[in-house]
Amino acid sequence: MELQSLKHGGGGHSHHLKLNIVTVENWITTNARESYIYMAYKDSIKELYIRRARYYDLTANLYYLAGFREWAYRKKAVKALGLQEGATVVELGCGTGLNFFILQEYIGDQGQIIGVDLTPAMLDVARRRCQHNGWKNVRLVEHDAASYEFPARVDGIISTFALTLIPQYKQVIERAHLALGTGSKLVIGDLRIPAWPRPLVSLAILLTSPFGVNREIGRRHPWEAMQSVFGNLHVDRYYFGAVYIATSTKAQDQTTV
């Protein structure tokens, strides 16, 4: 009886071990597949913006013909940061540095801008912009925002028309929360699918597709993650609901907890 019980117990243990091995193998396979899909997606976005870097500013301005006031939205997003002179601000997806003009007005020569972007061609344009304007307080970082590690205790973090391109935007928001000092803000300005007639939504997606916009991106809601992580949220909407500027404030310093 003891021998039979031992054999039975051993068989059960072996069964559970096999199940655990299968679970681990499935987890590895799933994560490997997701990693491969993201790498392919990231490469496609990178290639897209390499091609568009040289004429990005010009083509972005063409949307003014449809009443899309991109510069005004950028100014509102930067203003929402509430930056003081001498502040350090991180911009995710800084691109060609269009926001640098506005940020410089707030932080002055004693402040610092850390511009992070995936695409070296976009950063080359940003670098020339800094040289042309004599900005010595801008540090450009070529890095995927999805895995970027923020410096500690920054005074503001901003992303305009960029963060929804990143599927892991919630993880980015969580790291941003840890990096901000008490009272500092995260501001995201981006596009969303508005409550328009379906044909009009399809047309808007078609017109913005040269910048990587599609329905999946339009369904991403970073502001919901901001509310969850920060515990507070303010959202302003523009362009008939297609543009939003979301602001969350670091209410309690948890960087040392």
C-alpha positions in Angstrom: 0.0 0.0 0.0 2.8 2.4 0.9 4.5 1.6 -2.4 1.3 2.2 -4.4 0.8 5.5 -2.5 4.3 6.6 -3.3 3.9 5.7 -6.9 0.6 7.6 -7.0 2.1 10.6 -5.3 5.1 10.6 -7.6 2.9 10.4 -10.6 0.9 13.4 -9.4 4.1 15.4 -8.8 5.3 14.5 -12.3 2.0 15.6 -13.8 2.1 19.0 -12.0 5.8 19.4 -13.1 4.8 18.8 -16.7 2.0 21.3 -16.4 4.4 23.9 -15.0 6.9 23.3 -17.8 4.1 23.6 -20.4 3.0 26.9 -18.7 6.5 28.3 -18.8 7.0 27.2 -22.4 3.7 28.9 -23.4 4.7 32.1 -21.5 8.1 32.2 -23.2 6.5 31.6 -26.6 3.8 34.2 -26.1 6.3 36.8 -24.9 8.7 36.0 -27.7 5.9 36.4 -30.2 4.9 39.8 -28.6 8.5 40.9 -28.5 8.9 40.0 -32.2 5.7 41.8 -33.2 6.7 45.0 -31.3 10.2 45.0 -32.8 8.7 44.7 -36.3 6.2 47.5 -35.4 9.0 49.7 -33.9 11.2 49.2 -37.0 8.3 50.2 -39.3 7.6 53.4 -37.2 11.3 54.2 -37.2 11.6 53.7 -41.0 8.5 55.9 -41.5 10.0 58.8 -39.6 13.4 58.4 -41.2 11.7 59.0 -44.5 9.6 61.9 -43.2 12.3 63.6 -41.1 13.5 66.0 -43.7 10.1 67.4 -44.6 8.3 66.7 -41.3 7.8 70.3 -40.3 6.5 71.3 -43.7 4.1 68.4 -44.0 2.8 68.8 -40.5 1.9 72.4 -41.3 -0.2 71.3 -44.2 -2.9 70.3 -41.7 -3.6 73.9 -41.0 -5.5 73.9 -44.3 -8.1 71.7 -42.6 -8.2 74.0 -39.5 -5.8 71.8 -37.5 -3.9 74.3 -35.3 -1.0 72.1 -34.3 1.2 75.0 -33.1 -1.6 76.2 -30.8 -2.1 72.8 -29.3 1.7 72.4 -28.7 1.7 75.8 -26.9 -1.2 74.8 -24.7 0.5 71.5 -23.8 3.7 73.2 -22.8 1.8 75.9 -20.8 0.0 73.1 -18.9 3.4 71.9 -17.5 3.6 75.0 -15.3 7.4 75.1 -15.7 9.5 77.7 -13.9 12.8 79.2 -15.0 15.7 76.8 -14.5 13.4 73.7 -14.7 14.5 70.4 -16.2 11.9 68.9 -18.6 11.9 65.6 -20.6 10.1 65.5 -23.9 9.3 62.0 -25.2 9.1 61.7 -29.0 10.7 65.1 -29.4 11.1 64.6 -33.1 12.6 67.6 -34.9 12.4 69.8 -31.8 9.3 71.8 -32.6 8.4 72.2 -29.0 11.9 73.4 -28.0 11.0 77.0 -29.0 8.1 77.0 -26.6 9.9 75.2 -23.8 12.8 77.6 -23.9 10.5 80.5 -23.2 9.6 79.0 -19.8 12.9 77.4 -18.6 15.4 79.9 -19.9 19.1 79.4 -20.3 19.5 77.9 -16.8 16.9 75.2 -17.5 17.4 71.9 -19.4 15.5 70.1 -22.1 16.1 66.3 -22.5 14.7 65.3 -25.9 14.1 61.6 -26.4 13.3 60.1 -29.8 13.6 56.7 -31.5 14.6 58.1 -34.9 18.2 59.4 -35.5 17.1 61.3 -38.6 14.5 63.3 -36.6 17.2 64.0 -33.9 19.6 65.2 -36.6 17.0 67.9 -37.6 16.5 68.7 -33.9 20.3 69.0 -33.4 20.6 71.4 -36.3 17.7 73.4 -34.9 19.6 73.7 -31.6 22.8 74.7 -33.3 21.0 77.3 -35.4 19.3 78.9 -32.3 22.4 78.6 -30.1 20.6 76.4 -27.5 23.3 74.9 -25.2 20.8 73.5 -22.7 19.3 70.7 -24.9 20.4 67.1 -24.5 19.2 64.7 -27.3 18.8 61.0 -26.5 18.2 58.4 -29.2 16.1 55.8 -27.4 12.8 53.9 -27.5 10.5 55.8 -25.1 9.0 52.4 -24.2 12.1 51.4 -22.3 13.6 54.9 -21.5 14.7 55.3 -17.9 14.0 58.9 -16.7 16.5 60.8 -14.7 15.4 61.4 -11.1 13.3 64.4 -9.9 12.6 66.1 -13.2 10.3 69.1 -13.2 8.1 68.1 -16.0 7.5 65.4 -18.7 5.7 66.1 -22.0 4.8 64.2 -25.1 2.9 65.7 -28.0 1.5 63.6 -30.9 3.9 60.7 -30.1 3.0 58.6 -27.1 0.0 56.8 -28.6 2.5 55.3 -31.1 3.9 53.2 -28.2 1.8 50.2 -27.2 3.4 50.1 -23.8 2.3 53.7 -23.0 1.1 52.7 -19.5 4.5 51.5 -18.4 6.0 54.8 -19.7 3.4 56.7 -17.6 4.3 54.6 -14.5 8.0 55.4 -14.9 7.2 59.1 -15.5 5.3 59.2 -12.3 8.3 57.8 -10.4 10.7 60.3 -12.0 8.6 63.5 -11.3 9.1 65.5 -8.2 6.1 66.5 -6.0 3.9 69.0 -7.7 5.4 68.3 -11.1 3.3 67.4 -14.1 3.0 64.9 -16.9 1.3 66.4 -20.0 0.3 64.3 -23.0 -1.2 66.0 -26.1 -2.4 63.6 -28.8 -5.1 62.4 -31.1 -8.2 60.3 -30.3 -11.1 58.9 -32.2 -13.9 61.5 -31.8 -17.6 61.0 -31.9 -17.8 61.9 -35.6 -19.8 60.2 -38.4 -17.9 57.0 -39.4 -17.0 58.3 -42.9 -15.5 61.4 -41.4 -13.4 59.4 -38.9 -12.2 57.2 -41.8 -11.2 60.2 -43.8 -9.3 61.7 -40.8 -7.4 58.5 -40.2 -6.5 58.3 -43.9 -5.2 61.9 -43.9 -3.1 61.3 -40.8 -1.8 57.8 -41.8 1.4 59.3 -43.2 2.4 59.9 -39.6 1.6 56.3 -38.5 -2.0 56.9 -37.3 -4.5 54.1 -37.6 -7.6 53.0 -35.8 -5.7 50.9 -33.2 -3.7 54.0 -32.2 -6.8 56.0 -32.0 -8.3 53.6 -29.6 -5.5 53.9 -27.1 -6.4 56.0 -24.1 -3.3 57.2 -22.2 -5.4 59.6 -20.1 -7.0 56.6 -18.4 -3.6 55.3 -17.4 -2.7 58.7 -16.1 -5.8 58.8 -13.9 -5.0 55.3 -12.6 -1.3 56.0 -11.9 -1.4 59.6 -10.7 -4.9 59.6 -9.1 -5.8 62.9 -10.7 -6.4 64.1 -14.3 -7.5 67.2 -16.2 -8.3 66.9 -19.9 -9.0 69.6 -22.4 -10.3 68.7 -25.9 -9.9 70.6 -29.2 -10.6 70.2 -32.9 -14.1 68.9 -32.3 -12.9 66.3 -29.9 -10.1 64.8 -32.0 -7.3 66.4 -30.0 -6.8 66.2 -26.2 -4.3 67.6 -23.8 -4.2 65.5 -20.6 -2.4 66.7 -17.4 -1.7 64.8 -14.2 0.2 66.1 -11.2 2.6 64.2 -8.9 0.6 64.7 -5.7 3.0 62.7 -3.4 6.7 62.1 -3.8 7.1 58.3 -3.9 10.6 58.2 -5.4 12.2 57.5 -2.1 9.5 55.1 -0.8 
